[in-house]
Amino acid sequence: MAGAGAAAVGLVYPFLMAHTGDRGLPCPLRTLTGVPCPCCGMTTATVSLMHGGWLATVRTNPVAYLLAALVIGTAPLLVARLAGWMPPPRPWSASAKRRTGQVMAGLAAASELFQLHRYGFL
């Protein structure tokens, strides 16, 4: 649901900014410290992705493609579960939770390295 909301915001965000004259929301970590966070550029990447700016998305934050794939892949499952066509999900095992946490930490680290390179720290 959060991903679908992000996609909707990505579609209307440029129109809101054009009419309000706002320059967008700055990254709090980058504003305070000058160091980008792993999510830096995600708004720009989402807007670019929703408007067909494939290359701009890759240059800004390629994790947006992964998040879009997750939203597209899980949306039908969510609808099927809400409609009663599929059973509710089973609880995850401790090892599955641990592996998922490790993968997410790895993605966050890779995204941070990408952002540090993008902003000239590496």
N, C-alpha and C positions, 0 to 999 in steps of 0.2 A: 504494500500500500504506500509506503514511503517513496519507493521508486517511481510509482505511477504519479504521485504528487510532485516529485522532482521533475518528471517529464512534462507535466502540465505547466509548472512554473517555468521550465525551460522554453516552452512555447510562447508564453505571454510576457516574460521578463523584459525582452527588448522593447516591447510596446509600452510597458509601464515606465521604463527608464526614459524613453523618448518623450513621454508626456509629462513626466515629473521633473526632468532635467537632472535627476540623480545620477551619480557616477557608480552606483552599486555599493555593495557591502565589502569593506576591506577585511582581509584575514586578520583576526585579532593577534595571533602569535607573530605574524610578520610585521604588523603595525607596532607592536610593543618591543620586539627584539630584532627585527630585520631579517630573521631566519624564517624561511617558508616552512609550512607544515605539510604533511603528506597529502592533505586535501586542497592545498592551494591551487587555484584555477579550476576547481570543480564546477563552480557556477558557470564560468566562461565555457568550459568544455561541454557542459550539459546543453547550454544554449546553442553552441556551435553544432553539436551532434543533432539536436532537434531541428535545426535549420539546414542540415546537409553539409555543414563545414567539416568534412571528414578529416582533412589534414590539420585544420586548426584544433580539432579535438585531440589529435595525437600530440601536437606540439604543446598543448596546454596541460592536459592531464589524461594520459591514456587509460587510466583506471575507469574512466567514464564508460568506455566500451564494455568492460567487464560488468559494471553495474547495470548497464542497459541490457546485456545478455541475461543477467539474473532476473531482471524485471520481466523481460519477454518470456523467459523460460518458466518462471514461477506463476505468472498471472493466470494461465490456463488451469494450473493445479489449484490455485486459490478459488477460482470460479467453480471448478468441479467439486471441491469440498464444500463450498457454500451451498451449492445446488443439491448436495447429497449424493452425487454420483460416485464419490470416492470416500473411503473411510478417513477419519481424522489421522493425523500423523502419529507415528509411534514415538515415544521418548527416545532421545539419543543416548547411547552408551557413554560412559565416562571416557573411553578411548576415542570415540568419534568427536566428542566435545573438545578433547585435548588436540586432536589432529586439526580440527577446524580452527581452533585458536592459533595453532602454529602456522597454518597457512595464512590466516589473516595477519598475523604479526609479520610474516615474510612479505606479504603484499604491501603492508604499511611501510616496511623498511625499504623495499624497492621503490615505492612511490616517493619516499623521502629523498632517496639518492637521486631520483630523476629530478625532483624539484630543486635540490641543492645544485645539480648540474645546470638546470635551466636558469637559475638565478646567478650562476657564476661562482658558486662557493667551491665547486670541484673542478 
